[in-house]
Amino acid sequence: MSIVMVNLPQSLYDVVAERAASQNQTPEDLVQELLIEHLAPSHPYVETVQSRSGLRVMVKGSRVGVDVIVDYSHAGYTPNEIASEILPHLTPDEVSDALSYYEDNPLLIDQILQANTSEAWQERLRERMGPAAEQLLGN
């Protein structure tokens, strides 16, 4: 994902910064969330939420990320199989909407998928724990 710099009037930036602080977010994360929410095509079953690990795109009312559904789809499961066998607490409409969201926002979801590979998690563990991580990872 590329980063584009946007200049805001100081008064608007102050409003963004204040709202972001009240939600324990950075101004950048809040702006990204608002832009996705208000400019992206409408998906009635999908929402963006701020988590400890960053922005997440989820099926509303669940803890299931759109990236999880896309991963199952990439593994060859159909939307009906995902809804009926793998994630039976989701409806076929919710699964289809998540996949539709991916079609509209592939770069965002692909970035989330890439950040959540086992290799990416191992690298973050190594960065945070240093040499002690090698013992945990068995290397």
Protein Blocks (a to p, Z undefined) as FASTA:
>chain_A
ZZddddddfklmmmmmmmmmmnopafklmmmmmmmmmmmccdfkbccdddfkbccdddeh
iabdfklmmmmmmnopafklmmmmmmmmbcfklmmmmmmmmmmmmmlmmmmmmmmgfklm
mmmmmmmnmmmlmmmnoZZ
